[in-house]
Amino acid sequence: MNAARPLLEVRDLHVAYGGIAAVKGIGFEVAAGEMVCLIGANGAGKTTTLKALARLLPARGTMHYDGHSLLHRPPHALIGEGMTLVPEGRGVFARLTVAENLGMGAYCRDDRGEIAADLERVYGLLPRLQERAGQLAGTLSGGEQQMLAIGRALMSRPRLLLLDEPSMGLAPIMVQKVFEVIQSVAAQGVTILLVEQNARLALSVAARGYVMDGGLITLADSAAALLANPKVREAYLGE
């Protein structure tokens, strides 16, 4: 963990759906350049946490990104400030082409030359997207749509990438490819907060992890230590 101020700092975060508390006062942080994962069972509050960070859900508590509070920021403003969510279920624009989806990722930018250069970088990282540039996104496979969702997010030039369940619903070979892409993105210096039900996979690529259960963070440690923790192995790794 860097000694400098974290890029993302969360303290006493509460999120409720109506009168039901989904996140009950959690705290965590992510340093610039880190990949950190949130793991836990269905309904633990992981996706809710990401949606609160992206300002898609109202929340109470302290959320600071790059030293500034997120609480009263509109979602669209965060993209221009370098924070981007790849949502659960991918959320591609099904009736737009692959190229048009990628263009939407850069909608808040006006540096056309740099946008073109970033598009080439995305195509270099995800050559399948270049092969299908003119194809409607809704006709892609699940794995290709996940790659498109990541590519679209990269077109906004994120400093912090929030990834919500990138392996969900994918065949094992596509999961492997998607996580290779995620590791490549992290190697380029993008900070990543990863929510993933596949705990073994998440902990194999992240530096640190937090375990969520019932809206609370119950464990926090290095990824290696969590992989070796008997409680984690029993509850989340099927051992």
Helices and strands as residue ranges (DSSP letters): E 8-17, E 20-30, E 35-39, H 46-53, E 60-65, E 68-69, H 75-80, E 83-86, H 98-105, H 112-125, H 127-131, G 137-139, H 142-154, E 160-164, H 172-187, E 191-195, H 199-205, E 208-213, E 216-222, H 223-228, H 230-236
